[in-house]
């Protein structure tokens, strides 16, 4: 007898093959058979008629390095079908961090990854893994090249010396030996933005000729996106390394429909040359990052204390205003999105909490200031620990990227300590199927599943993941695609409760309808991931009572009896469930 049998489902196996009917047998955490298995017996059977059975979804670009230490971590991920995530992206990994630099680096990471708990060991990736709490899903890690440079030389703009490169190389090799899946670059962030191309290749020298994946947040994603891509293709050619472009986009209306087709053509040409290159994207037009990235990179030198001091200087602000107006030497988010297109999502000072969700333009109007001064004053007061959502991308460009065979899907989910997270934290993968498969029909179901499973697994060499086949890990999803929703609001509300358990009440249950849908109350419990508190039957007396203004409180009414039983269970009584 096997451990688990998923019977009568429609398999979408991650390879791009068309969906097909099959049973799936699981033993000891592995898929042991896929096909018609009428004689199979299992300790647990999931009846999947009318549902899809797919490999577990894989998100190779999250920033949950420190969120992994929070109570209840993994629930928003599991609820959107994720079984594997990879952290440490954009050069911003929580380890390895030298003790002498811990406070400095933690302050820079906080708006993206959240506050660093004292319990987190960061001296090495091995130490980080050792004391990481158990999670209900698989978590991998990239080593962030930005953290390696900051550990060796801080956030200085000055050119690195030989001792700094030696320290970077030593830490990189140790992290890879400790289990890092690859190296991530954040060339749009300090201190990596201070590298020249030649210096970057020198920092990556230990990877030359190896098949270790390198993911990259490019130097620019607006008007200079093609030049930034060419830089990374040059690095790939000269070092002979795999390069994967993170969250490919072209920010700013003037770049929409122009830059992305060219970028994909450049990647395709590199593929034809024999280079291992690819890209990914998230299915939202709004991005999210730290507010400090409206600033030119050279203003980010010296760490957050130096940035705060710099922004208090009126002369610096005047020069900054001129550079934003020109917008020719950096990704000028203030100009690309406009002050009304930058909304603040995480503010820590109590007096600033009313401004969460508002644009800088709105806040400036309330304060009677110009937007730049308003922005700088907020950064100073909040010690630069502000996250934003910026509206700069085009859905047409997203479609173009998603339709490319070179792309997979990611969330780029960030985890600030408080505030209003981007919806991609909760709803990325349901949104892909709901919006781009079922509504816009720009991807087939099998294409979408492949971009969430096999392709990300291939990009980071995740063995045993990404394909539903014999011998692969039994990381599986069973779901009804018609029921998929971006449940961000619901999940956020659930997370507001600091204590106590959340239970499930299934309302308006009709036995006939359950039979027609080939579903059960157990299916609802599995979908919600919550213990059952009660079941309320469909009751034809409810509309009549509503029309007559009669309270539905008599024990003769089925629904009234169900609610009475639920109340008694809450009070601690052991009351059996009603038979439906």
C-alpha positions as CSV (number, residue, x, y, z in Angstrom):
1,X,0.0,0.0,0.0
2,X,1.4,3.4,-1.0
3,X,1.4,6.6,1.0
4,X,-0.8,8.8,-1.2
5,X,-2.9,8.4,-4.3
6,X,-4.2,11.4,-6.2
7,X,-7.1,9.9,-8.3
8,X,-8.9,11.1,-11.4
9,X,-7.1,14.4,-11.8
10,X,-6.0,16.3,-14.9
11,X,-2.2,16.4,-14.9
12,X,-0.3,19.4,-16.2
13,X,3.2,18.0,-15.8
14,X,5.4,21.1,-16.2
15,X,7.0,20.0,-19.5
16,X,4.7,22.0,-21.7
17,X,2.8,18.8,-22.6
18,X,-1.0,19.1,-23.0
19,X,-3.1,18.3,-20.0
20,X,-4.0,14.6,-19.6
21,X,-6.1,12.5,-17.2
22,X,-4.1,10.4,-14.8
23,X,-3.7,9.1,-11.2
24,X,-0.5,10.0,-9.3
25,X,1.0,7.6,-6.7
26,X,3.4,8.9,-4.0
27,X,5.6,6.9,-1.7
28,X,8.3,8.2,0.7
29,X,8.0,11.8,-0.7
30,X,8.6,10.7,-4.3
31,X,6.3,10.2,-7.3
32,X,6.4,6.5,-8.0
33,X,3.8,6.2,-10.8
34,X,1.7,8.3,-13.1
35,X,-1.1,6.9,-15.2
36,X,-4.4,4.9,-14.9
37,X,-4.1,3.1,-11.6
38,X,-7.5,1.6,-10.9
39,X,-6.1,-1.2,-8.7
40,X,-3.9,1.1,-6.6
41,X,-4.5,1.3,-2.8
42,X,-3.2,4.1,-0.6
43,X,-3.2,5.2,3.0
44,X,-4.6,8.5,1.9
45,X,-6.6,9.2,-1.3
46,X,-7.2,12.7,-2.8
47,X,-10.1,12.6,-5.3
48,X,-9.1,15.2,-7.9
49,X,-11.9,14.9,-10.5
50,X,-12.4,18.3,-12.1
51,X,-9.1,19.6,-10.7
52,X,-5.6,20.1,-12.0
53,X,-2.6,18.3,-10.6
54,X,0.7,20.0,-11.2
55,X,4.2,20.2,-9.9
56,X,4.5,22.5,-6.9
57,X,5.1,26.1,-8.0
58,X,8.7,27.4,-7.7
59,X,9.5,31.1,-7.0
60,X,13.2,31.7,-7.5
61,X,13.0,35.4,-6.6
62,X,11.8,36.2,-3.1
63,X,13.3,38.3,-0.3
64,X,12.1,36.2,2.6
65,X,15.6,35.7,4.1
66,X,14.5,37.2,7.5
67,X,10.8,36.7,7.2
68,X,11.6,33.0,7.4
69,X,12.1,33.6,11.2
70,X,8.6,35.0,11.7
71,X,5.9,32.9,13.3
72,X,3.6,31.4,10.7
73,X,6.0,31.9,7.8
74,X,5.1,30.0,4.7
75,X,1.3,30.2,4.8
76,X,0.9,33.0,2.1
77,X,3.3,31.0,0.0
78,X,1.6,27.7,0.4
79,X,-1.8,29.2,-0.3
80,X,-0.7,30.3,-3.8
81,X,0.7,26.9,-4.6
82,X,4.4,27.5,-3.8
83,X,6.4,24.5,-2.6
84,X,9.9,25.9,-3.2
85,X,11.2,29.5,-2.9
86,X,14.7,31.0,-3.3
87,X,15.9,34.0,-1.3
88,X,19.0,36.1,-1.3
89,X,18.2,37.9,-4.5
90,X,19.3,41.3,-5.9
91,X,22.7,41.0,-4.1
92,X,20.8,41.4,-0.8
93,X,21.2,38.0,1.0
94,X,21.0,37.9,4.8
95,X,24.3,35.9,5.0
96,X,27.2,35.8,5.0
97,X,27.7,39.1,6.9
98,X,30.8,40.0,8.8
99,X,30.1,40.8,12.5
100,X,31.8,44.1,12.2
101,X,29.4,45.1,9.4
102,X,26.2,43.5,10.7
103,X,24.4,46.7,11.9
104,X,25.4,48.6,8.7
105,X,24.2,45.9,6.3
106,X,21.1,45.0,8.3
107,X,20.0,48.7,8.1
108,X,20.3,48.5,4.3
109,X,18.4,45.2,4.1
110,X,15.6,46.2,6.4
111,X,13.2,47.9,3.9
112,X,13.4,44.8,1.6
113,X,13.8,41.9,4.0
114,X,12.5,43.2,7.3
115,X,14.2,43.6,10.6
116,X,17.0,41.2,11.4
117,X,16.2,39.2,14.6
118,X,19.0,38.8,17.1
119,X,18.7,35.0,16.8
120,X,19.8,35.0,13.1
121,X,23.4,33.9,12.7
122,X,24.9,35.6,9.7
123,X,28.6,34.9,9.9
124,X,28.3,32.3,7.3
125,X,25.6,30.7,5.1
126,X,26.1,27.5,7.0
127,X,25.3,29.2,10.3
128,X,22.3,30.9,8.8
129,X,20.9,27.5,7.6
130,X,21.7,25.8,10.9
131,X,19.5,28.0,13.0
132,X,16.7,28.7,10.5
133,X,13.3,27.5,11.8
134,X,11.6,24.7,10.1
135,X,9.3,25.9,7.3
136,X,6.4,24.2,5.5
137,X,8.1,24.6,2.1
138,X,11.5,24.2,0.6
139,X,13.8,27.3,0.9
140,X,17.0,27.8,-1.0
141,X,19.4,30.7,-1.0
142,X,21.6,32.7,-3.4
143,X,24.6,34.5,-2.0
144,X,24.3,38.2,-2.6
145,X,27.3,39.9,-4.2
146,X,26.3,43.2,-2.7
147,X,26.5,41.8,0.8
148,X,29.9,40.3,0.0
149,X,31.2,43.7,-1.2
150,X,29.7,45.6,1.8
151,X,31.2,43.0,4.1
152,X,34.7,43.6,2.5
153,X,34.6,47.4,2.1
154,X,31.3,48.8,3.4
155,X,29.3,51.2,1.2
156,X,32.2,53.2,-0.1
157,X,32.4,54.5,-3.6
158,X,36.2,54.3,-3.7
159,X,37.8,51.7,-5.9
160,X,38.5,48.4,-4.3
161,X,42.0,47.1,-3.4
162,X,43.4,43.6,-3.9
163,X,42.6,42.7,-0.3
164,X,39.0,43.5,-0.8
165,X,38.7,41.3,-3.9
166,X,40.4,38.5,-1.9
167,X,37.9,38.9,0.9
168,X,35.0,38.8,-1.6
169,X,36.3,35.7,-3.4
170,X,36.9,33.9,-0.1
171,X,33.4,34.6,1.2
172,X,31.8,33.7,-2.2
173,X,33.5,30.4,-2.4
174,X,32.7,29.6,1.2
175,X,29.0,30.4,0.7
176,X,28.8,28.3,-2.4
177,X,30.4,25.4,-0.4
178,X,27.8,26.0,2.3
179,X,25.0,25.4,-0.1
180,X,24.2,28.6,-2.0
181,X,22.4,27.8,-5.3
182,X,24.3,30.6,-7.1
183,X,25.3,34.2,-6.9
184,X,22.9,37.2,-7.1
185,X,23.8,40.7,-8.3
186,X,22.0,43.9,-7.5
187,X,23.7,46.4,-9.8
188,X,20.9,48.9,-9.3
189,X,21.7,49.0,-5.5
190,X,24.6,50.1,-3.4
191,X,27.4,49.1,-3.2
192,X,27.4,47.1,-6.4
193,X,26.3,50.0,-8.5
194,X,29.8,51.4,-7.9
195,X,31.4,48.6,-9.9
196,X,32.7,49.3,-13.4
197,X,32.1,46.4,-15.8
198,X,35.8,45.3,-15.5
199,X,35.6,45.5,-11.7
200,X,32.5,43.4,-11.6
201,X,34.1,40.7,-13.7
202,X,37.1,40.8,-11.3
203,X,34.7,40.3,-8.3
204,X,33.0,37.3,-10.1
205,X,36.4,35.8,-11.2
206,X,36.0,32.6,-9.1
207,X,32.9,31.7,-11.2
208,X,34.7,31.8,-14.5
209,X,34.0,28.7,-16.7
210,X,31.7,27.1,-14.1
211,X,28.0,26.4,-14.4
212,X,27.0,28.3,-11.2
213,X,24.0,30.4,-12.0
214,X,24.3,34.2,-11.7
215,X,21.1,36.2,-11.4
216,X,21.1,39.9,-11.9
217,X,19.1,43.0,-11.0
218,X,20.6,45.1,-13.8
219,X,22.2,48.5,-13.5
220,X,19.3,50.2,-15.2
221,X,15.7,49.1,-16.1
222,X,14.5,52.3,-17.8
223,X,16.0,54.2,-20.7
224,X,19.3,52.4,-20.2
225,X,17.9,48.9,-20.0
226,X,19.5,47.7,-23.3
227,X,22.9,49.0,-22.4
228,X,22.6,47.3,-19.0
229,X,21.7,44.1,-20.7
230,X,24.6,44.3,-23.1
231,X,26.9,44.8,-20.0
232,X,25.7,41.5,-18.5
233,X,25.9,39.7,-21.9
234,X,29.5,40.9,-22.1
235,X,30.2,39.5,-18.6
236,X,28.6,36.2,-19.6
237,X,30.7,35.9,-22.7
238,X,34.0,36.8,-21.1
239,X,33.6,34.7,-17.9
240,X,31.6,31.9,-19.7
241,X,29.0,31.8,-16.9
242,X,25.2,31.3,-16.9
243,X,23.3,34.7,-16.5
244,X,19.7,35.1,-15.6
245,X,18.1,38.5,-15.8
246,X,15.8,39.2,-12.8
247,X,12.4,41.0,-13.3
248,X,13.0,42.2,-16.8
249,X,11.1,45.4,-17.6
250,X,11.3,48.7,-19.3
251,X,10.3,51.5,-17.0
252,X,8.7,54.6,-18.3
253,X,6.1,55.2,-20.9
254,X,8.6,56.3,-23.6
255,X,10.3,52.9,-23.3
256,X,7.1,50.8,-23.5
257,X,6.8,48.5,-26.6
258,X,10.3,49.5,-27.8
259,X,12.9,48.2,-25.4
260,X,11.5,44.8,-24.4
261,X,11.3,43.3,-27.9
262,X,14.9,44.4,-28.5
263,X,16.0,43.0,-25.1
264,X,14.5,39.6,-25.9
265,X,16.1,39.6,-29.3
266,X,19.5,40.2,-27.6
267,X,18.9,37.3,-25.3
268,X,17.9,35.1,-28.1
269,X,21.0,36.0,-30.1
270,X,23.1,35.2,-27.1
271,X,21.4,31.8,-26.8
272,X,22.3,31.1,-30.4
273,X,25.9,31.9,-29.6
274,X,25.8,29.2,-27.0
275,X,25.4,31.3,-23.9
276,X,23.2,30.1,-21.1
277,X,20.9,33.1,-20.6
278,X,17.3,33.7,-19.6
279,X,15.0,36.1,-17.8
280,X,12.0,36.3,-15.5
281,X,9.1,38.7,-14.8
282,X,6.4,39.3,-12.3
283,X,2.8,39.7,-13.6
284,X,2.2,43.2,-12.3
285,X,2.7,46.6,-13.8
286,X,3.8,48.1,-10.4
287,X,7.2,47.4,-8.9
288,X,8.3,47.8,-5.3
289,X,11.6,48.7,-3.7
290,X,13.2,51.1,-1.2
291,X,12.4,54.8,-1.6
292,X,16.1,55.6,-1.5
293,X,16.3,54.4,-5.0
294,X,14.8,57.5,-6.4
295,X,18.4,58.9,-5.6
296,X,21.4,58.7,-8.0
297,X,23.7,55.8,-6.9
298,X,26.5,58.0,-5.9
299,X,24.3,59.6,-3.2
300,X,24.0,56.2,-1.5
301,X,27.7,55.9,-0.5
302,X,28.7,55.5,3.1
303,X,25.6,53.7,4.4
304,X,22.2,55.0,5.7
305,X,23.7,57.4,8.2
306,X,25.7,59.2,5.5
307,X,22.6,59.3,3.2
308,X,20.5,60.9,6.0
309,X,23.1,63.5,6.7
310,X,23.5,64.2,2.9
311,X,19.7,64.8,2.4
312,X,19.6,67.4,5.1
313,X,22.0,69.6,3.0
314,X,20.0,72.2,0.9
315,X,22.8,72.3,-1.6
316,X,22.6,68.6,-2.2
317,X,18.8,68.9,-2.6
318,X,19.2,71.6,-5.3
319,X,21.7,69.4,-7.2
320,X,19.4,66.4,-6.8
321,X,16.5,68.4,-8.3
322,X,18.6,69.3,-11.3
323,X,19.7,65.7,-11.8
324,X,16.1,64.4,-11.6
325,X,15.0,66.9,-14.1
326,X,17.8,65.9,-16.5
327,X,17.4,62.2,-15.7
328,X,20.2,61.1,-17.9
329,X,22.7,59.3,-15.7
330,X,20.6,56.9,-13.6
331,X,17.1,55.2,-13.4
332,X,15.2,58.3,-12.6
333,X,12.2,56.8,-10.9
334,X,10.8,60.2,-9.8
335,X,10.6,61.2,-13.5
336,X,9.7,57.8,-15.0
337,X,6.8,57.2,-12.6
338,X,6.0,60.8,-11.6
339,X,5.6,61.8,-7.9
340,X,1.9,60.8,-8.2
341,X,3.0,57.3,-9.3
342,X,5.2,56.6,-6.2
343,X,3.1,55.3,-3.3
344,X,4.6,54.7,0.1
345,X,3.9,51.3,1.6
346,X,6.0,51.1,4.8
347,X,6.6,53.9,7.3
348,X,7.8,53.3,10.8
349,X,7.3,56.6,12.7
350,X,3.8,56.7,14.3
351,X,3.2,60.2,13.0
352,X,3.8,59.0,9.4
353,X,1.4,56.0,9.5
354,X,-1.5,58.0,8.1
355,X,0.5,58.5,4.9
356,X,0.9,54.8,4.1
357,X,-0.7,54.2,0.7
358,X,-0.5,57.8,-0.3
359,X,1.6,59.1,-3.2
360,X,4.4,61.5,-2.6
361,X,2.5,64.1,-4.6
362,X,-0.5,63.7,-2.2
363,X,1.7,64.0,0.9
364,X,3.5,67.1,-0.5
365,X,0.1,68.8,-1.2
366,X,-0.9,68.1,2.4
367,X,2.3,69.5,3.7
368,X,2.4,72.5,1.4
369,X,5.9,71.4,0.0
370,X,7.3,70.6,-3.4
371,X,7.5,66.8,-3.8
372,X,11.3,66.4,-3.7
373,X,11.6,68.2,-0.3
374,X,8.7,66.2,1.0
375,X,10.4,63.0,-0.1
376,X,13.8,64.0,1.4
377,X,12.1,65.1,4.7
378,X,10.4,61.7,4.9
379,X,13.7,59.8,4.2
380,X,15.5,61.8,6.9
381,X,12.7,61.3,9.5
382,X,12.3,57.6,8.7
383,X,16.1,57.0,8.5
384,X,15.6,55.8,4.9
385,X,13.6,52.8,6.0
386,X,10.7,53.4,3.6
387,X,9.4,51.1,0.9
388,X,7.4,52.2,-2.1
389,X,5.3,50.9,-5.0
390,X,6.0,52.5,-8.3
391,X,3.8,52.4,-11.4
392,X,6.2,52.4,-14.4
393,X,5.7,49.2,-16.4
394,X,3.4,48.2,-19.3
395,X,1.1,45.2,-19.3
396,X,1.8,44.8,-23.0
397,X,5.5,44.5,-22.2
398,X,4.7,41.9,-19.5
399,X,2.7,39.9,-22.1
400,X,5.7,40.0,-24.5
401,X,8.1,38.8,-21.8
402,X,5.7,36.0,-20.6
403,X,5.2,34.7,-24.2
404,X,9.0,34.4,-24.7
405,X,10.4,30.9,-24.3
406,X,13.3,32.5,-22.4
407,X,11.2,33.6,-19.4
408,X,9.9,32.2,-16.2
409,X,7.6,33.8,-13.6
410,X,8.7,35.2,-10.2
411,X,7.2,37.3,-7.5
412,X,10.1,39.5,-6.3
413,X,8.2,39.5,-3.0
414,X,9.6,41.8,-0.3
415,X,8.9,41.6,3.4
416,X,9.2,44.9,5.2
417,X,8.6,44.7,9.0
418,X,5.3,46.5,8.7
419,X,3.1,48.4,6.3
420,X,1.3,47.5,3.1
421,X,3.1,44.8,1.1
422,X,2.9,44.6,-2.7
423,X,0.1,42.1,-3.8
424,X,2.8,39.9,-5.4
425,X,3.7,38.6,-1.9
426,X,0.3,36.8,-1.8
427,X,-1.1,36.5,-5.3
428,X,1.5,36.2,-8.0
429,X,0.9,32.7,-9.1
430,X,-2.9,32.6,-9.0
431,X,-2.8,35.9,-10.9
432,X,-0.8,34.4,-13.7
433,X,-3.3,31.7,-14.3
434,X,-6.4,33.8,-13.6
435,X,-5.4,36.9,-15.5
436,X,-3.0,35.8,-18.2
437,X,-4.4,32.3,-19.0
438,X,-8.1,32.5,-18.3
439,X,-8.9,36.1,-18.9
440,X,-6.4,37.5,-21.4
441,X,-5.6,34.1,-23.0
442,X,-2.1,35.1,-23.8
443,X,-0.7,31.8,-22.4
444,X,-2.0,28.3,-22.5
445,X,-2.4,26.5,-19.2
446,X,0.5,24.2,-19.9
447,X,2.8,27.2,-20.8
448,X,1.9,29.0,-17.6
449,X,2.5,25.9,-15.4
450,X,5.9,25.3,-17.1
451,X,6.9,28.9,-16.4
452,X,6.1,28.3,-12.7
453,X,7.7,24.9,-12.4
454,X,10.2,23.3,-14.9
455,X,11.8,26.5,-16.2
456,X,12.7,28.1,-12.8
457,X,13.9,24.7,-11.6
458,X,16.2,24.5,-14.7
459,X,17.4,28.1,-14.2
460,X,18.8,27.3,-10.7
461,X,19.5,23.6,-11.2
462,X,16.9,22.5,-8.6
463,X,17.2,18.7,-8.8
464,X,14.0,16.7,-8.5
465,X,11.8,19.8,-8.8
466,X,9.6,21.3,-11.4
467,X,8.2,18.2,-13.3
468,X,5.5,15.8,-12.4
469,X,7.1,12.5,-13.4
470,X,8.2,9.2,-11.8
471,X,11.2,9.6,-9.6
472,X,10.7,13.3,-9.0
473,X,10.0,14.9,-5.6
474,X,6.3,14.8,-4.7
475,X,5.9,18.6,-4.4
476,X,2.4,18.8,-5.9
477,X,-0.5,21.1,-6.3
478,X,-4.2,20.0,-6.6
479,X,-6.6,22.9,-7.4
480,X,-9.6,24.1,-9.4
481,X,-8.3,26.9,-11.7
482,X,-11.8,28.5,-11.8
483,X,-11.6,29.1,-8.1
484,X,-8.2,30.9,-8.1
485,X,-8.2,34.4,-6.8
486,X,-5.5,36.9,-5.8
487,X,-6.5,36.7,-2.1
488,X,-4.1,39.4,-0.9
489,X,-6.7,41.3,1.1
490,X,-8.0,38.2,2.9
491,X,-4.5,37.0,3.8
492,X,-3.5,40.4,5.0
493,X,-6.5,40.6,7.3
494,X,-5.8,37.1,8.7
495,X,-2.2,38.2,9.5
496,X,-3.4,41.1,11.5
497,X,-4.5,38.8,14.4
498,X,-1.4,38.4,16.7
499,X,-2.8,35.6,18.8
500,X,-5.3,32.8,18.7
501,X,-6.3,30.4,16.0
502,X,-8.2,31.1,12.8
503,X,-10.9,28.6,12.0
504,X,-13.0,27.9,8.9
505,X,-16.8,28.1,8.6
506,X,-18.3,26.7,5.3
507,X,-21.5,28.6,4.6
508,X,-24.5,27.8,2.4
509,X,-23.7,24.2,1.8
510,X,-26.0,22.3,-0.5
511,X,-25.6,18.5,-0.8
512,X,-26.8,18.4,-4.4
513,X,-24.3,21.1,-5.4
514,X,-21.4,19.3,-3.7
515,X,-22.2,16.2,-5.7
516,X,-22.4,18.2,-9.0
517,X,-19.0,19.8,-8.3
518,X,-17.4,16.6,-7.2
519,X,-16.2,18.2,-4.0
520,X,-16.4,17.8,-0.3
521,X,-16.1,19.8,2.9
522,X,-12.6,18.3,3.3
523,X,-11.7,19.9,0.0
524,X,-12.7,23.3,1.4
525,X,-10.5,22.6,4.5
526,X,-7.6,21.7,2.3
527,X,-8.0,24.8,0.1
528,X,-8.2,27.1,3.1
529,X,-5.6,25.4,5.2
530,X,-7.7,25.9,8.3
531,X,-9.4,23.7,10.9
532,X,-13.2,23.4,10.5
533,X,-15.4,25.2,13.1
534,X,-18.8,24.6,11.5
535,X,-20.9,23.9,8.4
536,X,-24.0,26.0,7.6
537,X,-26.5,24.4,5.2
538,X,-28.3,26.2,2.5
539,X,-31.7,27.1,4.0
540,X,-34.7,28.2,1.8
541,X,-36.3,29.8,4.9
542,X,-33.5,32.5,5.0
543,X,-34.8,34.7,2.1
544,X,-38.4,34.4,3.4
545,X,-37.4,35.5,6.9
546,X,-35.4,38.4,5.5
547,X,-38.4,39.6,3.5
548,X,-40.7,39.3,6.5
549,X,-38.2,40.8,8.9
550,X,-38.4,37.7,11.1
551,X,-35.3,36.7,13.1
552,X,-33.9,33.3,12.1
553,X,-33.4,32.1,15.6
554,X,-35.8,29.1,16.0
555,X,-34.1,25.7,16.4
556,X,-36.4,24.4,13.7
557,X,-34.4,26.3,11.1
558,X,-31.3,24.4,9.8
559,X,-29.1,27.5,9.4
560,X,-30.1,28.8,12.9
561,X,-29.2,25.4,14.5
562,X,-25.8,25.4,12.7
563,X,-24.9,28.9,13.9
564,X,-26.0,27.9,17.5
565,X,-23.7,24.9,17.3
566,X,-20.8,27.0,16.1
567,X,-21.3,29.4,19.0
568,X,-21.3,26.5,21.5
569,X,-18.1,25.1,20.0
570,X,-16.5,28.5,20.4
571,X,-17.6,28.4,24.1
572,X,-15.8,25.1,24.5
573,X,-18.5,22.5,24.1
574,X,-17.9,19.4,22.0
575,X,-20.8,19.5,19.5
576,X,-20.8,17.1,16.5
577,X,-21.1,18.6,13.0
578,X,-24.5,18.6,11.3
579,X,-25.1,16.0,8.7
580,X,-25.6,17.7,5.3
